[in-house]
Amino acid sequence: MSESEKVKAQLVIVTGLVVMYFIFKSQYPYFLIAAAVIGVFSLAIPAFGDLIVKVWYKIAEVLGAINGKILLSAVFFIVLFPVAVIARLTKKNPLHLKKEASDTVFTERNHKYSAKDLEQVW
């Protein structure tokens, strides 16, 4: 990681803490103090700034792994599962995966192709 990327990450952390201070508007300025401490120590002691950035990226990595699983699970249970249940309750065999009463699963399609069918095939 280059020095400019480390400085950008430190600036993002400090700016985020200042924004958190203004969002929560608490009586005690803990976010503002933390932003000042991280900003000053990151400038004065480069090793401290590197440590802060490493911790920041590890936290982001853990949150990314957790959020991906949570979001995909939420999409599955909120969107896909209800659609599948409704489709199963309303249609008997939409994909023709189950064998019908006949001896074959072949579906005969009597369709005469015209020039319009071949204009936009994709």
C-alpha positions in Angstrom: 0.0 0.0 0.0 1.4 3.4 -1.0 1.8 6.3 1.3 -0.9 8.3 -0.4 -3.4 5.5 0.0 -2.5 5.3 3.7 -3.0 9.0 4.1 -6.3 8.8 2.3 -7.5 6.0 4.6 -6.4 8.1 7.7 -8.3 11.1 6.3 -11.4 9.0 5.8 -11.2 7.7 9.3 -10.8 11.2 10.8 -13.6 12.6 8.6 -15.9 9.8 9.5 -15.4 10.4 13.2 -16.1 14.1 12.8 -19.3 13.3 10.8 -20.3 10.9 13.6 -19.8 13.7 16.1 -22.2 15.9 14.2 -24.7 13.2 13.5 -25.1 12.1 17.2 -24.5 15.5 18.7 -23.8 14.0 22.1 -23.0 16.0 25.2 -19.5 14.5 25.3 -17.3 15.0 22.3 -15.8 11.5 22.2 -15.9 11.2 18.4 -14.2 14.6 18.1 -11.5 13.7 20.6 -10.9 10.4 18.8 -10.7 12.2 15.4 -8.2 14.7 16.8 -6.1 12.0 18.5 -6.0 9.7 15.4 -5.2 12.7 13.1 -2.4 14.1 15.2 -0.8 10.8 16.1 -1.0 9.6 12.5 0.8 12.7 11.3 3.4 12.7 14.2 4.1 8.9 14.3 3.9 7.2 10.9 4.0 3.7 12.5 0.9 4.6 14.5 -0.9 5.7 11.3 0.1 2.5 9.6 -1.3 0.5 12.5 -4.6 2.4 12.4 -4.9 1.7 8.7 -4.2 -2.0 9.1 -6.8 -2.3 11.9 -9.3 -0.3 9.7 -8.8 -2.6 6.7 -9.1 -5.8 8.9 -12.4 -4.4 10.3 -13.6 -3.7 6.8 -12.7 -7.2 5.7 -14.6 -8.8 8.5 -17.6 -6.5 7.9 -17.5 -7.2 4.2 -17.6 -11.0 4.8 -20.5 -10.7 7.2 -22.5 -8.2 5.2 -22.3 -10.3 2.0 -23.8 -13.3 3.8 -26.4 -11.2 5.5 -27.5 -9.4 2.3 -27.6 -12.5 0.2 -29.6 -14.3 2.9 -32.0 -11.4 3.1 -32.5 -11.3 -0.7 -33.1 -15.0 -0.7 -35.7 -15.1 2.1 -37.4 -11.8 1.2 -37.5 -12.1 -2.6 -36.7 -15.5 -4.0 -38.3 -17.8 -1.4 -41.7 -16.2 -1.5 -41.7 -16.1 -5.3 -40.8 -19.8 -5.4 -43.5 -20.7 -2.9 -46.1 -18.7 -4.8 -45.1 -20.2 -8.1 -45.3 -23.7 -6.6 -48.7 -23.0 -5.2 -50.2 -21.5 -8.3 -48.7 -23.6 -11.2 -48.7 -27.3 -11.3 -45.6 -28.0 -13.5 -44.2 -24.9 -15.1 -40.9 -26.4 -16.2 -42.3 -29.8 -17.1 -39.8 -31.5 -14.8 -42.3 -34.0 -13.5 -43.4 -36.8 -15.7 -47.0 -36.4 -17.0 -49.5 -39.2 -17.6 -48.0 -39.8 -21.0 -45.1 -42.1 -21.8 -42.8 -39.3 -23.0 -41.7 -35.9 -21.8 -41.2 -34.6 -25.4 -43.4 -31.5 -26.1 -44.3 -31.1 -29.7 -44.3 -27.5 -30.9 -45.9 -26.8 -34.2 -44.6 -23.4 -35.1 -43.9 -22.1 -38.5 -40.9 -19.7 -38.5 -41.3 -16.4 -40.3 -38.8 -13.7 -41.2 -39.8 -11.7 -38.1 -38.7 -14.5 -35.8 -35.1 -14.2 -37.2 -34.8 -10.4 -37.1 -33.7 -10.0 -33.5 -32.7 -13.4 -32.2 -30.9 -12.1 -29.1 
